[in-house]
Amino acid sequence: DDTDRAFFAIFDGHGGVDAANYSATHLHVNVGLHEEIVKNPAEALKCSFQKTDEMFLFKAKREKLRSGTTGVSALIVGNKLHIAWLGDSQVMLVQQGRAVTLMEPHKPERE
């Protein structure tokens, strides 16, 4: 279609780099191929995070890998920004010199 899109993501590996590297290689592909990418980008992000996790878990079990990762992604569709994250990764948007709260950080005491 004629809509401009851009995808950015950062991963922070825990217990090694395998999960972070895997996510960096596969998440954007899963997002781009998701059937809802045009109509519902938020759903495409959510499902793609879940699919990438399931794919890595399958690989980790097969290869006896024991790492994990947190992650933050930004999908820009036209003039809209969609943010997705997992774990304790955080994202900050600065607009005209001021911080805009996009999420509440993950804390152990939060439900």
N, C-alpha and C positions, 0 to 999 in steps of 0.2 A: 504494500500500500504506500501512500505518500506521506505517512507519519514518520517523523524523525524519532528515533529511540537511541538511548545510550544506557549502558549498564556498567556499574562499578561495584566492586566488592573487596572487602578486606577480611582475612581469616587469621585467627590467633590459635595456633596449634597448642594442644595440651598433651603432654606425655609423648611428644614427638611431632613430626611434621607431616606424617602420612595423611591424616584426615584433612588437614588444611590444604595440602597440595592437591588432593583428590577433589576437594570442593572447588578450588580455584580452577581446576581443569573442566569440571562437569556442570557446576551450578548454572552458569550463563547459557550453556547449551540447553539444559532442561528448561530454563525460563523461555528462551527463544523458540523452542519447539512446542511449548505448552499451547493447547487449543484455546485457552482463554486469554492469551497474551494481548489480543486486540480489544476484546470486549470487557475483560475484567483483569487488569494487570495485577491487582492485589491478590486475587485468587491464584493467578499463575505463579507469583512469587511464593506464596505459602505452600502450594502443592510441589513446587520445584525444590524448595528446601527439604520437604519431607521425602521426595523421591531421591534426591541426592544422598540424604542420610541413609535411606534403605539400601541404595546401591553400595555405599561405602561399607555398611554393616555386613553385607554379603561378601564383599571383597576381604574385609577384615577377618571374618570368620574363616574364610578359605585360606588366607595367607597368615593367619595368627598375628594380626596387627593389633596394637593396643593403644592407639592414640585417639584423640578427639579434637574438636575445634569449636570455637565460637565464631560468629561471623556477622557482618553488617553489609547490606547491599543497598544500592540506590539505583532505581530504574527511572529514567526520565523519558516520558512519553509526551511529545509535543511540549507544552508548557506546564505539565504536571509532574510532580515528584512523588515517587512511591518508595518508601523505606521499609526494609524487612531486616530482622536481626534474630539471632538466637544466642542463648547464653548471656554472659555478662559483657559482651561487646556493646559499645555505645556509639552514638552518632550525634554530631552537633551541626546545626545549620546557623550560619551567621548571615544576617540580612541587614544591610546598611549599618554595619558595625555593632549590631546587637545580636546576642544569642537568642535563638528561637528554640523552645523546648519541643522536641519531636517524640520523646519517649521518657518513661521513667526507668532509671537503671535497675537492673536485677540486683536484689539484695537478699541474703539468706532469710531475713525476718519477714519478707513479703510473701503472701500466699501465692 
